[in-house]
Amino acid sequence: MPGRVAVDGKSNEITAIPKLLNLFDVKGATVTIDAAGCRKTTARKICDEGGDYILALKGNHKTLHADVVGYFDGLDCGDIRDMPDDVWETCEERSHGRVVDKTCWF
């Protein structure tokens, strides 16, 4: 269920996300948020309320990004045994004048 919360001129979407989450019962739901919402507090709030999340992650979260890349690189090397071989799919998208490669692991 999509929702909207107005952001005042002195704020941004990062401060609006917790307010938006307060409007919904996320128990049993999967919440998806773009990279602006990739924050520990957001993930914790969703989990604490019984939901799951999919948060976009960009390279500006250097440590977390490196950890995630390292984890999935391990899948390619066979380090993690219980995952299927077809764990990823990549597509190319043109967005805001840029070419963006997006990868999704199942």
Residue pairs with C-beta under 8 A, 6 or more apart in sequence:
1 24
3 20
3 23
3 24
4 20
5 16
5 19
5 20
5 23
6 16
7 13
7 15
7 16
12 36
13 36
13 37
14 36
14 37
14 39
17 33
17 36
17 37
17 39
17 42
18 41
18 42
18 45
21 31
21 42
21 45
21 46
21 49
25 49
26 46
26 49
26 50
26 51
27 49
27 50
27 51
28 50
28 51
29 51
29 52
30 51
30 52
30 53
30 54
31 46
31 51
31 52
31 53
31 54
32 53
32 54
32 55
33 42
33 53
33 54
33 55
33 56
34 56
35 55
35 56
35 57
35 58
37 55
37 56
38 55
38 56
38 57
38 58
38 61
38 64
42 53
42 55
43 53
43 55
46 52
46 53
47 53
57 64
57 65
57 68
58 65
59 65
71 80
72 87
72 88
72 105
74 80
75 83
75 87
75 88
75 105
84 106
86 106
87 105
87 106
88 103
88 104
88 105
88 106
89 103
89 104
89 106
90 101
90 102
90 103
91 101
91 102
92 99
92 100
92 101
92 102
93 99
93 100
93 102
94 100
